[in-house]
Each structure stands twice: as structure tokens, then as C-alpha cells.
Amino acid sequence: MNLGGAQKGTAVLPLHYGRAPPWLVERMIKLSKEIVAIIIDEYGLEAFLQRISDPYWFQALGCVLGYDWHSSGVTTVLTGVLKNAVTPEEHGITVCGGKGKASTQGPTEIAEAGEKFNLSTDAISKLQYASRMSAKVDSTAIQAGYPLYHHAFFLTRNGQWAVVQQGMNAKDRTARRYHWLSNHVKEFVVEPHDAIVGDVKREVALDMTAKDSQACRKTSVDIAQESPEKITKMLQSLRPAYQKSLQEWMPDAKAQEYVRSVLVMPKNINWETLTRIYEFKPKNYEELLGVKGVGPSTIRGIALIAELIYGQQPSWKDPVRYSFAYGGKDGVPFPVDREAMDQSVQILKTAVENARIGDKKSSNLCKDCEDTLNLED
């Protein structure tokens, strides 16, 4: 589906506590198993991954399976349901990771799935790297106040992958979802997403993956290769006495407040990490971001040095592009996007009409996925 960049809007997703009711989860698993099987049979594995990376289709699938369109848990519950519904043996695809602790099992599950698919050791290592870097980008290279708490890695027997992960803003309790598709990722650190979905577009957000941040990325790599002592002096030159220049970037009062709360010069830098970077000498920004211990504060500190001292500005535009849903019949929060909705419905209608649900034995929920289906944050 070609959704283009003109589809805009917002939708508030209230935070829903507790668990999805077992009677609903059981039916969601059975129905999604049949839908996925039909889509793969009719269109192939690659097409299924494309649909998973499509934010509108993903949302529509959650609705078709009976989950609340406006719930904050549609991401975690839907991926958890799919993890239970699809199997490498039957569908040629598997879902690794999940919510909270389940996300940490991603690398192990990727290795196990890779072995079942007879993928090479090198291929499995690259898949684990893709999982780690997609999470690192969305938690560190993009800073809009949404630390990740959910990471799902979809892997096919052909070695193709998609990522659906989500972060939560602790202050206003809004969610943000990130969609990745392997076929569309040319560079992990240069606008790699198929979609970034959220309730709120921030006035200011640090986006080191933007094309406009190219010069800042290069300068950041150069700065990181300097000795920690020199970086210390540069950081000290930007401390409170010089903080006025940071606020001058953002004349809007609301934007200044957001800068002070999220994007200010970090008080503490992990000097052990900077020493590790200095010794490693990263050749590019992806290698810099991938260094163990490099987190939001390090990336933000180096980016601000690159701008204030070297004049290489990063992008401060929030990269969020899509809303969570199609809109409402009463025009709230915006009019229904009929074309996008009709396209999704037609694909799903064909799948459901041909689904072979019957009275098949229901799937048992694995413990990891029970944790995934727990919506309480």
C-alpha cells in the first residue's frame, strides 16, 4: 500500500491498565493465525512483512481481531498475539522479543529461529545486530522523550525482518511506535523507518537520523575521536554560564521548556564510555552509536558540542509522521481517511472470508507472551 507522506493527524490513546481478557486473547490468536496463513499463501512472506511495517494496516489488524482501536496496548497485545499465533514450521515466520523482560530475549530467540531456518552463523549475527541497532536508534539517536519498553522482531525463513517497537512518555503518558522493514533500510542512521507513529508531535526533538543532521553526524564522529580530556573542556565551556545560547535556539517559550526538560546539556557524561570510543576510533556514526555504553546523554552532549562550537546543527524537527488510527466519523480527532481505511479493509476482508478457523485447538500462551500481553506500565 502506498500511503505517501500526506496522511496526517493525531489520536489520543488512553493508557489502559491490566491484561487483555483471556477470552479475547484466545480468539485473537485463532483468528490471527488464519489471517496470517492466508496472507502468506496469497501474497508471500515479504508482503506480510510489508503490511506489518505499514502503520495503518497494523492498526487495522488489531481492530479486526477485536481489540480497542484507541488503546495504548494495541501494539503490545497484537505483537504478543502474533508471537503465539505464528510458527516457523507452519508459517515460515517467527516473532522474537516483546514487552519488558521479553524484549531482552530477542537475541537468543533470533539465534534459535535462525537455526530452524538453516541460516548461516553470519546471517544470524547480522539479524541480531539489526535488532540491537533498531532499538539503539529509537532510544538514543532520536530523542523526543519516549524511552522504549517494547521491541518485537519479525523474522522470516528468507532472512528478511521487520521491527515494531514502542516507547512511552512518562510525563504525559502518550505512546510512540516505530516501524522498520529490512528491505527499506539502506543505513541504520539515515531515516531508516517505514513509519513513526504517535499521539503528539513535539515542538522540539533531537533527530540524528534526519538527512539534515548529516553534517552534525560527521562532526560528532570527529569529536568522539578526541581525547576525553579535550571533550571535558568543550563540555565545560557550555555549562550554565553559557547555557543562554542553548535557549536562544528556541525562541518559543514552550519549546524552551521542552529543551530544558529533555534536551539540555547532560549533567553527567559516561567518561568510561568516551574513553572506550576514543580507543575504538569509530569510522562513522553507526559505529559510534553502536559502541557499548553510548546512550542518549552521550549522543546529545556530542551533538550540542557539534552545533555550539563547530556550527554543525542537528535536526530538531520531530520525525513522527503518522497517527495511530484513521480518524472518527464525527471528525474527532480528524475526519476519517476513507481511502486508506478502504485499502486495509479490502485486504483483510479477503483474508477473513477465506480463513479456515473451524474448531481448531486453541493455542496455549507461553509465559513470555503472557508478560507481553500485560498492559500495565
FIMARKOL-821363 format. One record per residue (C-alpha): z negated, x, y. Coordinates in steps of 0.5 Angstrom, whole numbers. Layout:
BEGIN
REC/pz/px/py
REC/Z/X/Y .
...
***
This chain:
BEGIN
REC/pz/px/py
REC/0/0/0 .
REC/2/3/7 .
REC/-4/0/12 .
REC/-2/5/17 .
REC/-7/7/23 .
REC/-6/1/27 .
REC/-11/-3/23 .
REC/-18/-3/27 .
REC/-24/-7/27 .
REC/-32/-7/26 .
REC/-36/-11/21 .
REC/-44/-10/20 .
REC/-46/-9/13 .
REC/-53/-11/13 .
REC/-58/-7/8 .
REC/-59/-10/2 .
REC/-65/-8/-2 .
REC/-67/-9/-9 .
REC/-62/-9/-15 .
REC/-56/-13/-17 .
REC/-58/-18/-21 .
REC/-56/-17/-29 .
REC/-52/-23/-30 .
REC/-48/-21/-24 .
REC/-47/-14/-26 .
REC/-46/-16/-34 .
REC/-40/-20/-31 .
REC/-37/-15/-26 .
REC/-37/-10/-32 .
REC/-33/-14/-36 .
REC/-28/-16/-31 .
REC/-27/-10/-28 .
REC/-26/-7/-35 .
REC/-20/-11/-36 .
REC/-17/-11/-29 .
REC/-17/-3/-29 .
REC/-14/-3/-36 .
REC/-8/-8/-33 .
REC/-7/-4/-27 .
REC/-7/3/-31 .
REC/-2/-1/-36 .
REC/3/-4/-31 .
REC/2/2/-25 .
REC/-1/8/-29 .
REC/-7/12/-27 .
REC/-4/15/-21 .
REC/-3/8/-18 .
REC/-10/7/-20 .
REC/-13/13/-16 .
REC/-9/11/-10 .
REC/-12/4/-10 .
REC/-19/7/-11 .
REC/-17/11/-4 .
REC/-15/5/-1 .
REC/-21/2/3 .
REC/-18/-5/4 .
REC/-17/-5/-4 .
REC/-23/-2/-6 .
REC/-27/-7/-2 .
REC/-22/-13/-5 .
REC/-24/-11/-12 .
REC/-32/-11/-10 .
REC/-30/-18/-7 .
REC/-26/-20/-14 .
REC/-32/-18/-18 .
REC/-36/-23/-14 .
REC/-40/-18/-10 .
REC/-42/-20/-3 .
REC/-36/-17/2 .
REC/-41/-15/7 .
REC/-47/-12/3 .
REC/-49/-5/4 .
REC/-49/-4/-3 .
REC/-41/-6/-5 .
REC/-40/2/-5 .
REC/-46/4/-10 .
REC/-45/-2/-14 .
REC/-38/-2/-15 .
REC/-37/5/-17 .
REC/-43/4/-22 .
REC/-40/-2/-25 .
REC/-33/2/-26 .
REC/-37/8/-29 .
REC/-40/3/-34 .
REC/-33/0/-35 .
REC/-28/5/-36 .
REC/-28/11/-41 .
REC/-24/17/-42 .
REC/-22/14/-49 .
REC/-19/8/-47 .
REC/-17/8/-40 .
REC/-16/16/-39 .
REC/-20/16/-33 .
REC/-28/17/-32 .
REC/-33/17/-26 .
REC/-37/22/-25 .
REC/-44/22/-21 .
REC/-46/16/-17 .
REC/-52/15/-12 .
REC/-58/19/-11 .
REC/-60/24/-17 .
REC/-54/21/-21 .
REC/-50/25/-16 .
REC/-53/32/-18 .
REC/-50/30/-25 .
REC/-43/31/-22 .
REC/-41/38/-24 .
REC/-44/37/-31 .
REC/-40/30/-32 .
REC/-34/33/-30 .
REC/-34/39/-35 .
REC/-35/34/-40 .
REC/-30/30/-38 .
REC/-25/36/-37 .
REC/-27/38/-44 .
REC/-25/31/-47 .
REC/-18/31/-43 .
REC/-17/38/-46 .
REC/-17/41/-39 .
REC/-17/49/-38 .
REC/-23/52/-36 .
REC/-20/54/-30 .
REC/-18/47/-28 .
REC/-25/44/-29 .
REC/-27/50/-25 .
REC/-22/47/-19 .
REC/-25/40/-20 .
REC/-32/42/-20 .
REC/-30/46/-13 .
REC/-26/39/-11 .
REC/-33/35/-12 .
REC/-37/40/-8 .
REC/-33/41/-2 .
REC/-31/34/-1 .
REC/-39/33/-1 .
REC/-40/39/4 .
REC/-34/37/9 .
REC/-37/30/10 .
REC/-44/32/10 .
REC/-43/38/14 .
REC/-36/39/17 .
REC/-36/32/20 .
REC/-43/30/24 .
REC/-44/23/26 .
REC/-51/22/23 .
REC/-49/20/16 .
REC/-52/24/11 .
REC/-49/23/4 .
REC/-53/19/-1 .
REC/-48/17/-6 .
REC/-42/21/-9 .
REC/-37/19/-14 .
REC/-32/23/-17 .
REC/-26/19/-21 .
REC/-22/24/-26 .
REC/-16/22/-30 .
REC/-14/26/-36 .
REC/-8/29/-32 .
REC/-13/32/-28 .
REC/-12/28/-22 .
REC/-18/26/-18 .
REC/-21/21/-12 .
REC/-27/21/-9 .
REC/-31/15/-6 .
REC/-38/17/-2 .
REC/-42/14/3 .
REC/-47/16/8 .
REC/-53/12/11 .
REC/-55/13/18 .
REC/-63/13/18 .
REC/-64/10/25 .
REC/-59/4/26 .
REC/-59/3/18 .
REC/-51/3/18 .
REC/-47/6/13 .
REC/-40/10/13 .
REC/-36/11/7 .
REC/-31/17/5 .
REC/-24/16/1 .
REC/-21/22/-2 .
REC/-15/23/-6 .
REC/-13/29/-9 .
REC/-5/28/-8 .
REC/-6/28/-1 .
REC/-11/34/0 .
REC/-7/39/3 .
REC/-13/43/6 .
REC/-20/41/5 .
REC/-22/43/12 .
REC/-16/40/16 .
REC/-16/32/16 .
REC/-17/31/8 .
REC/-19/24/8 .
REC/-15/18/6 .
REC/-20/14/10 .
REC/-26/14/13 .
REC/-30/7/13 .
REC/-36/5/18 .
REC/-39/0/22 .
REC/-40/4/28 .
REC/-35/8/32 .
REC/-40/14/35 .
REC/-39/16/42 .
REC/-39/23/40 .
REC/-39/26/33 .
REC/-37/33/31 .
REC/-31/33/27 .
REC/-29/40/25 .
REC/-24/38/20 .
REC/-19/35/26 .
REC/-13/38/28 .
REC/-15/39/35 .
REC/-21/43/32 .
REC/-16/49/29 .
REC/-18/54/35 .
REC/-25/53/34 .
REC/-25/53/26 .
REC/-21/60/27 .
REC/-26/63/32 .
REC/-32/60/28 .
REC/-30/65/22 .
REC/-29/70/27 .
REC/-36/69/30 .
REC/-39/68/23 .
REC/-37/75/21 .
REC/-41/78/27 .
REC/-48/81/25 .
REC/-54/76/25 .
REC/-57/80/31 .
REC/-51/79/35 .
REC/-51/72/34 .
REC/-58/71/35 .
REC/-57/74/42 .
REC/-51/69/43 .
REC/-55/63/41 .
REC/-61/65/46 .
REC/-56/65/51 .
REC/-55/58/50 .
REC/-62/56/49 .
REC/-66/51/54 .
REC/-65/54/61 .
REC/-57/54/59 .
REC/-57/47/56 .
REC/-55/44/62 .
REC/-48/46/60 .
REC/-48/42/54 .
REC/-50/36/57 .
REC/-44/37/62 .
REC/-39/36/57 .
REC/-41/29/56 .
REC/-42/25/63 .
REC/-43/19/60 .
REC/-51/17/59 .
REC/-50/14/52 .
REC/-46/20/50 .
REC/-51/25/53 .
REC/-57/21/49 .
REC/-53/22/42 .
REC/-52/29/44 .
REC/-59/30/45 .
REC/-61/27/38 .
REC/-56/29/34 .
REC/-51/35/36 .
REC/-56/39/40 .
REC/-56/47/39 .
REC/-60/47/33 .
REC/-67/50/34 .
REC/-67/54/27 .
REC/-62/57/24 .
REC/-62/60/17 .
REC/-62/67/18 .
REC/-61/69/11 .
REC/-55/65/10 .
REC/-52/68/16 .
REC/-53/75/13 .
REC/-50/72/7 .
REC/-44/70/11 .
REC/-44/77/14 .
REC/-44/81/8 .
REC/-39/76/5 .
REC/-34/76/10 .
REC/-30/69/9 .
REC/-23/70/11 .
REC/-22/62/13 .
REC/-26/56/15 .
REC/-26/53/8 .
REC/-29/60/5 .
REC/-34/59/11 .
REC/-36/52/9 .
REC/-37/54/2 .
REC/-42/59/3 .
REC/-48/57/0 .
REC/-54/55/5 .
REC/-49/53/10 .
REC/-51/47/13 .
REC/-50/42/19 .
REC/-54/46/23 .
REC/-51/53/22 .
REC/-44/50/23 .
REC/-46/46/29 .
REC/-49/52/32 .
REC/-43/57/31 .
REC/-38/51/34 .
REC/-42/51/40 .
REC/-42/58/41 .
REC/-35/58/40 .
REC/-34/53/46 .
REC/-39/55/51 .
REC/-38/63/50 .
REC/-31/63/48 .
REC/-28/57/50 .
REC/-25/54/44 .
REC/-27/47/44 .
REC/-28/43/37 .
REC/-26/35/37 .
REC/-32/31/39 .
REC/-28/24/37 .
REC/-31/20/31 .
REC/-26/20/26 .
REC/-28/14/23 .
REC/-21/9/22 .
REC/-23/3/18 .
REC/-27/-3/18 .
REC/-31/-5/12 .
REC/-27/-12/11 .
REC/-21/-16/13 .
REC/-25/-20/19 .
REC/-27/-27/19 .
REC/-24/-34/19 .
REC/-28/-35/26 .
REC/-25/-29/29 .
REC/-32/-25/28 .
REC/-33/-20/28 .
REC/-25/-20/29 .
REC/-19/-24/26 .
REC/-17/-24/19 .
REC/-12/-18/18 .
REC/-8/-23/13 .
REC/-2/-18/11 .
REC/-7/-13/9 .
REC/-11/-18/5 .
REC/-5/-22/2 .
REC/-2/-15/-1 .
REC/-9/-14/-4 .
REC/-10/-21/-7 .
REC/-3/-21/-10 .
REC/-4/-14/-14 .
REC/-11/-17/-16 .
REC/-8/-24/-18 .
REC/-3/-21/-22 .
REC/-8/-17/-26 .
REC/-13/-22/-27 .
REC/-8/-27/-29 .
REC/-6/-22/-35 .
REC/-13/-20/-36 .
REC/-16/-20/-43 .
REC/-23/-22/-42 .
REC/-25/-26/-48 .
REC/-32/-26/-51 .
REC/-32/-18/-52 .
REC/-38/-15/-53 .
REC/-42/-13/-46 .
REC/-43/-6/-44 .
REC/-50/-3/-44 .
REC/-52/0/-38 .
REC/-53/7/-38 .
REC/-60/10/-35 .
REC/-56/14/-29 .
REC/-52/8/-28 .
REC/-58/3/-27 .
REC/-60/8/-22 .
REC/-54/8/-19 .
REC/-54/0/-18 .
REC/-61/0/-15 .
REC/-59/-1/-8 .
REC/-66/1/-5 .
REC/-65/7/0 .
***
